[in-house]
Amino acid sequence: MDYIENVLEKLKEWARKLIETLLGPEAEPEPEPIPIPVNERSRQRR
């Protein structure tokens, strides 16, 4: 069974490399924006 699992793992690697070569690398998720603190008191005074 280990032999079959190793072969399947290699096939997955080759398929992933082939897809990356044809379509480009996998899209990485965009980093989450960093919240910027806002002083609400200065906005309310008019």
PyMOL Python script that loads the backbone (N, CA, C, O; Angstrom):
from pymol import cmd

cmd.read_pdbstr("""\
ATOM      1  N   MET A   1       0.826  -1.201   0.000  1.00  0.00           N
ATOM      2  CA  MET A   1       0.000   0.000   0.000  1.00  0.00           C
ATOM      3  C   MET A   1       0.863   1.256   0.000  1.00  0.00           C
ATOM      4  O   MET A   1       0.507   2.247  -0.636  1.00  0.00           O
ATOM      5  N   ASP A   2       1.984   1.228   0.699  1.00  0.00           N
ATOM      6  CA  ASP A   2       2.849   2.406   0.734  1.00  0.00           C
ATOM      7  C   ASP A   2       3.333   2.771  -0.658  1.00  0.00           C
ATOM      8  O   ASP A   2       3.453   3.948  -0.996  1.00  0.00           O
ATOM      9  N   TYR A   3       3.610   1.751  -1.464  1.00  0.00           N
ATOM     10  CA  TYR A   3       4.098   1.999  -2.824  1.00  0.00           C
ATOM     11  C   TYR A   3       3.031   2.743  -3.625  1.00  0.00           C
ATOM     12  O   TYR A   3       3.338   3.708  -4.325  1.00  0.00           O
ATOM     13  N   ILE A   4       1.786   2.297  -3.524  1.00  0.00           N
ATOM     14  CA  ILE A   4       0.694   2.943  -4.262  1.00  0.00           C
ATOM     15  C   ILE A   4       0.509   4.374  -3.783  1.00  0.00           C
ATOM     16  O   ILE A   4       0.315   5.275  -4.600  1.00  0.00           O
ATOM     17  N   GLU A   5       0.566   4.602  -2.475  1.00  0.00           N
ATOM     18  CA  GLU A   5       0.418   5.956  -1.938  1.00  0.00           C
ATOM     19  C   GLU A   5       1.538   6.862  -2.430  1.00  0.00           C
ATOM     20  O   GLU A   5       1.302   8.024  -2.760  1.00  0.00           O
ATOM     21  N   ASN A   6       2.766   6.327  -2.479  1.00  0.00           N
ATOM     22  CA  ASN A   6       3.904   7.121  -2.966  1.00  0.00           C
ATOM     23  C   ASN A   6       3.712   7.483  -4.437  1.00  0.00           C
ATOM     24  O   ASN A   6       3.985   8.612  -4.844  1.00  0.00           O
ATOM     25  N   VAL A   7       3.244   6.525  -5.228  1.00  0.00           N
ATOM     26  CA  VAL A   7       3.019   6.785  -6.655  1.00  0.00           C
ATOM     27  C   VAL A   7       1.934   7.847  -6.823  1.00  0.00           C
ATOM     28  O   VAL A   7       2.086   8.759  -7.635  1.00  0.00           O
ATOM     29  N   LEU A   8       0.856   7.740  -6.073  1.00  0.00           N
ATOM     30  CA  LEU A   8      -0.217   8.732  -6.165  1.00  0.00           C
ATOM     31  C   LEU A   8       0.269  10.117  -5.753  1.00  0.00           C
ATOM     32  O   LEU A   8      -0.111  11.118  -6.361  1.00  0.00           O
ATOM     33  N   GLU A   9       1.101  10.173  -4.730  1.00  0.00           N
ATOM     34  CA  GLU A   9       1.642  11.463  -4.278  1.00  0.00           C
ATOM     35  C   GLU A   9       2.516  12.092  -5.361  1.00  0.00           C
ATOM     36  O   GLU A   9       2.448  13.297  -5.602  1.00  0.00           O
ATOM     37  N   LYS A  10       3.336  11.268  -6.010  1.00  0.00           N
ATOM     38  CA  LYS A  10       4.182  11.779  -7.103  1.00  0.00           C
ATOM     39  C   LYS A  10       3.319  12.273  -8.257  1.00  0.00           C
ATOM     40  O   LYS A  10       3.605  13.315  -8.847  1.00  0.00           O
ATOM     41  N   LEU A  11       2.261  11.527  -8.580  1.00  0.00           N
ATOM     42  CA  LEU A  11       1.374  11.950  -9.664  1.00  0.00           C
ATOM     43  C   LEU A  11       0.721  13.289  -9.332  1.00  0.00           C
ATOM     44  O   LEU A  11       0.584  14.145 -10.206  1.00  0.00           O
ATOM     45  N   LYS A  12       0.319  13.475  -8.081  1.00  0.00           N
ATOM     46  CA  LYS A  12      -0.273  14.752  -7.663  1.00  0.00           C
ATOM     47  C   LYS A  12       0.733  15.889  -7.833  1.00  0.00           C
ATOM     48  O   LYS A  12       0.388  16.966  -8.318  1.00  0.00           O
ATOM     49  N   GLU A  13       1.986  15.636  -7.429  1.00  0.00           N
ATOM     50  CA  GLU A  13       3.037  16.663  -7.571  1.00  0.00           C
ATOM     51  C   GLU A  13       3.232  17.030  -9.031  1.00  0.00           C
ATOM     52  O   GLU A  13       3.297  18.209  -9.377  1.00  0.00           O
ATOM     53  N   TRP A  14       3.327  16.011  -9.896  1.00  0.00           N
ATOM     54  CA  TRP A  14       3.542  16.279 -11.318  1.00  0.00           C
ATOM     55  C   TRP A  14       2.369  17.035 -11.922  1.00  0.00           C
ATOM     56  O   TRP A  14       2.558  17.947 -12.726  1.00  0.00           O
ATOM     57  N   ALA A  15       1.144  16.650 -11.529  1.00  0.00           N
ATOM     58  CA  ALA A  15      -0.035  17.339 -12.046  1.00  0.00           C
ATOM     59  C   ALA A  15      -0.037  18.802 -11.595  1.00  0.00           C
ATOM     60  O   ALA A  15      -0.353  19.700 -12.376  1.00  0.00           O
ATOM     61  N   ARG A  16       0.321  19.033 -10.324  1.00  0.00           N
ATOM     62  CA  ARG A  16       0.363  20.407  -9.800  1.00  0.00           C
ATOM     63  C   ARG A  16       1.402  21.231 -10.553  1.00  0.00           C
ATOM     64  O   ARG A  16       1.146  22.380 -10.913  1.00  0.00           O
ATOM     65  N   LYS A  17       2.583  20.641 -10.791  1.00  0.00           N
ATOM     66  CA  LYS A  17       3.634  21.364 -11.514  1.00  0.00           C
ATOM     67  C   LYS A  17       3.207  21.650 -12.951  1.00  0.00           C
ATOM     68  O   LYS A  17       3.484  22.725 -13.484  1.00  0.00           O
ATOM     69  N   LEU A  18       2.533  20.686 -13.577  1.00  0.00           N
ATOM     70  CA  LEU A  18       2.075  20.882 -14.951  1.00  0.00           C
ATOM     71  C   LEU A  18       1.047  22.003 -15.016  1.00  0.00           C
ATOM     72  O   LEU A  18       1.108  22.850 -15.908  1.00  0.00           O
ATOM     73  N   ILE A  19       0.112  22.016 -14.089  1.00  0.00           N
ATOM     74  CA  ILE A  19      -0.920  23.060 -14.066  1.00  0.00           C
ATOM     75  C   ILE A  19      -0.282  24.420 -13.802  1.00  0.00           C
ATOM     76  O   ILE A  19      -0.659  25.411 -14.428  1.00  0.00           O
ATOM     77  N   GLU A  20       0.685  24.478 -12.876  1.00  0.00           N
ATOM     78  CA  GLU A  20       1.365  25.752 -12.610  1.00  0.00           C
ATOM     79  C   GLU A  20       2.110  26.238 -13.836  1.00  0.00           C
ATOM     80  O   GLU A  20       2.144  27.436 -14.115  1.00  0.00           O
ATOM     81  N   THR A  21       2.714  25.302 -14.577  1.00  0.00           N
ATOM     82  CA  THR A  21       3.450  25.685 -15.779  1.00  0.00           C
ATOM     83  C   THR A  21       2.505  26.230 -16.839  1.00  0.00           C
ATOM     84  O   THR A  21       2.823  27.210 -17.512  1.00  0.00           O
ATOM     85  N   LEU A  22       1.350  25.602 -16.989  1.00  0.00           N
ATOM     86  CA  LEU A  22       0.408  26.022 -18.021  1.00  0.00           C
ATOM     87  C   LEU A  22      -0.388  27.264 -17.630  1.00  0.00           C
ATOM     88  O   LEU A  22      -0.613  28.141 -18.465  1.00  0.00           O
ATOM     89  N   LEU A  23      -0.810  27.347 -16.387  1.00  0.00           N
ATOM     90  CA  LEU A  23      -1.713  28.420 -15.976  1.00  0.00           C
ATOM     91  C   LEU A  23      -1.063  29.454 -15.076  1.00  0.00           C
ATOM     92  O   LEU A  23      -1.677  30.479 -14.779  1.00  0.00           O
ATOM     93  N   GLY A  24       0.152  29.213 -14.640  1.00  0.00           N
ATOM     94  CA  GLY A  24       0.794  30.123 -13.696  1.00  0.00           C
ATOM     95  C   GLY A  24       0.602  29.604 -12.286  1.00  0.00           C
ATOM     96  O   GLY A  24      -0.179  28.678 -12.070  1.00  0.00           O
ATOM     97  N   PRO A  25       1.300  30.185 -11.321  1.00  0.00           N
ATOM     98  CA  PRO A  25       1.188  29.719  -9.929  1.00  0.00           C
ATOM     99  C   PRO A  25      -0.210  29.960  -9.365  1.00  0.00           C
ATOM    100  O   PRO A  25      -0.966  30.786  -9.876  1.00  0.00           O
ATOM    101  N   GLU A  26      -0.538  29.228  -8.309  1.00  0.00           N
ATOM    102  CA  GLU A  26      -1.841  29.385  -7.666  1.00  0.00           C
ATOM    103  C   GLU A  26      -1.983  30.815  -7.148  1.00  0.00           C
ATOM    104  O   GLU A  26      -1.024  31.425  -6.676  1.00  0.00           O
ATOM    105  N   ALA A  27      -3.180  31.316  -7.250  1.00  0.00           N
ATOM    106  CA  ALA A  27      -3.433  32.666  -6.747  1.00  0.00           C
ATOM    107  C   ALA A  27      -3.383  32.646  -5.226  1.00  0.00           C
ATOM    108  O   ALA A  27      -3.994  31.799  -4.575  1.00  0.00           O
ATOM    109  N   GLU A  28      -2.641  33.596  -4.680  1.00  0.00           N
ATOM    110  CA  GLU A  28      -2.543  33.690  -3.223  1.00  0.00           C
ATOM    111  C   GLU A  28      -3.639  34.614  -2.725  1.00  0.00           C
ATOM    112  O   GLU A  28      -3.928  35.630  -3.356  1.00  0.00           O
ATOM    113  N   PRO A  29      -4.244  34.276  -1.612  1.00  0.00           N
ATOM    114  CA  PRO A  29      -5.283  35.170  -1.089  1.00  0.00           C
ATOM    115  C   PRO A  29      -4.698  36.524  -0.707  1.00  0.00           C
ATOM    116  O   PRO A  29      -3.565  36.615  -0.236  1.00  0.00           O
ATOM    117  N   GLU A  30      -5.484  37.567  -0.917  1.00  0.00           N
ATOM    118  CA  GLU A  30      -5.008  38.907  -0.575  1.00  0.00           C
ATOM    119  C   GLU A  30      -4.909  39.032   0.937  1.00  0.00           C
ATOM    120  O   GLU A  30      -5.768  38.531   1.664  1.00  0.00           O
ATOM    121  N   PRO A  31      -3.870  39.695   1.410  1.00  0.00           N
ATOM    122  CA  PRO A  31      -3.757  39.877   2.867  1.00  0.00           C
ATOM    123  C   PRO A  31      -4.901  40.758   3.370  1.00  0.00           C
ATOM    124  O   PRO A  31      -5.386  41.643   2.664  1.00  0.00           O
ATOM    125  N   GLU A  32      -5.313  40.492   4.602  1.00  0.00           N
ATOM    126  CA  GLU A  32      -6.396  41.287   5.175  1.00  0.00           C
ATOM    127  C   GLU A  32      -5.903  42.702   5.462  1.00  0.00           C
ATOM    128  O   GLU A  32      -4.774  42.882   5.918  1.00  0.00           O
ATOM    129  N   PRO A  33      -6.734  43.701   5.201  1.00  0.00           N
ATOM    130  CA  PRO A  33      -6.303  45.085   5.476  1.00  0.00           C
ATOM    131  C   PRO A  33      -6.117  45.305   6.975  1.00  0.00           C
ATOM    132  O   PRO A  33      -6.813  44.721   7.806  1.00  0.00           O
ATOM    133  N   ILE A  34      -5.163  46.158   7.285  1.00  0.00           N
ATOM    134  CA  ILE A  34      -4.872  46.481   8.682  1.00  0.00           C
ATOM    135  C   ILE A  34      -5.798  47.609   9.110  1.00  0.00           C
ATOM    136  O   ILE A  34      -5.813  48.664   8.477  1.00  0.00           O
ATOM    137  N   PRO A  35      -6.566  47.406  10.165  1.00  0.00           N
ATOM    138  CA  PRO A  35      -7.475  48.493  10.598  1.00  0.00           C
ATOM    139  C   PRO A  35      -6.678  49.698  11.100  1.00  0.00           C
ATOM    140  O   PRO A  35      -5.697  49.556  11.829  1.00  0.00           O
ATOM    141  N   ILE A  36      -7.122  50.874  10.693  1.00  0.00           N
ATOM    142  CA  ILE A  36      -6.464  52.115  11.096  1.00  0.00           C
ATOM    143  C   ILE A  36      -7.356  52.797  12.123  1.00  0.00           C
ATOM    144  O   ILE A  36      -8.521  53.080  11.841  1.00  0.00           O
ATOM    145  N   PRO A  37      -6.821  53.064  13.316  1.00  0.00           N
ATOM    146  CA  PRO A  37      -7.651  53.711  14.333  1.00  0.00           C
ATOM    147  C   PRO A  37      -8.030  55.135  13.906  1.00  0.00           C
ATOM    148  O   PRO A  37      -7.215  55.874  13.354  1.00  0.00           O
ATOM    149  N   VAL A  38      -9.281  55.494  14.176  1.00  0.00           N
ATOM    150  CA  VAL A  38      -9.784  56.818  13.807  1.00  0.00           C
ATOM    151  C   VAL A  38     -10.276  57.496  15.073  1.00  0.00           C
ATOM    152  O   VAL A  38     -11.002  56.903  15.871  1.00  0.00           O
ATOM    153  N   ASN A  39      -9.872  58.739  15.244  1.00  0.00           N
ATOM    154  CA  ASN A  39     -10.314  59.499  16.402  1.00  0.00           C
ATOM    155  C   ASN A  39     -11.698  60.058  16.090  1.00  0.00           C
ATOM    156  O   ASN A  39     -11.816  61.041  15.359  1.00  0.00           O
ATOM    157  N   GLU A  40     -12.740  59.447  16.632  1.00  0.00           N
ATOM    158  CA  GLU A  40     -14.122  59.831  16.346  1.00  0.00           C
ATOM    159  C   GLU A  40     -14.483  61.197  16.941  1.00  0.00           C
ATOM    160  O   GLU A  40     -15.331  61.897  16.387  1.00  0.00           O
ATOM    161  N   ARG A  41     -13.864  61.584  18.047  1.00  0.00           N
ATOM    162  CA  ARG A  41     -14.197  62.859  18.687  1.00  0.00           C
ATOM    163  C   ARG A  41     -13.912  64.035  17.775  1.00  0.00           C
ATOM    164  O   ARG A  41     -14.706  64.975  17.724  1.00  0.00           O
ATOM    165  N   SER A  42     -12.798  64.011  17.051  1.00  0.00           N
ATOM    166  CA  SER A  42     -12.457  65.140  16.190  1.00  0.00           C
ATOM    167  C   SER A  42     -13.413  65.223  14.990  1.00  0.00           C
ATOM    168  O   SER A  42     -13.605  66.308  14.442  1.00  0.00           O
ATOM    169  N   ARG A  43     -13.996  64.138  14.586  1.00  0.00           N
ATOM    170  CA  ARG A  43     -14.920  64.152  13.463  1.00  0.00           C
ATOM    171  C   ARG A  43     -16.281  64.725  13.868  1.00  0.00           C
ATOM    172  O   ARG A  43     -16.957  65.340  13.044  1.00  0.00           O
ATOM    173  N   GLN A  44     -16.687  64.534  15.114  1.00  0.00           N
ATOM    174  CA  GLN A  44     -18.020  64.949  15.539  1.00  0.00           C
ATOM    175  C   GLN A  44     -18.085  66.450  15.794  1.00  0.00           C
ATOM    176  O   GLN A  44     -19.170  67.024  15.694  1.00  0.00           O
ATOM    177  N   ARG A  45     -17.005  67.096  16.110  1.00  0.00           N
ATOM    178  CA  ARG A  45     -16.995  68.539  16.355  1.00  0.00           C
ATOM    179  C   ARG A  45     -17.079  69.285  15.031  1.00  0.00           C
ATOM    180  O   ARG A  45     -16.267  69.074  14.130  1.00  0.00           O
ATOM    181  N   ARG A  46     -18.071  70.156  14.929  1.00  0.00           N
ATOM    182  CA  ARG A  46     -18.185  70.921  13.671  1.00  0.00           C
ATOM    183  C   ARG A  46     -18.391  72.363  13.937  1.00  0.00           C
ATOM    184  O   ARG A  46     -18.507  73.153  13.000  1.00  0.00           O
TER     185      ARG A  46
END
""", "prot")
cmd.dss("prot")
cmd.show_as("cartoon", "prot")
cmd.util.cbc("prot")
cmd.orient("prot")
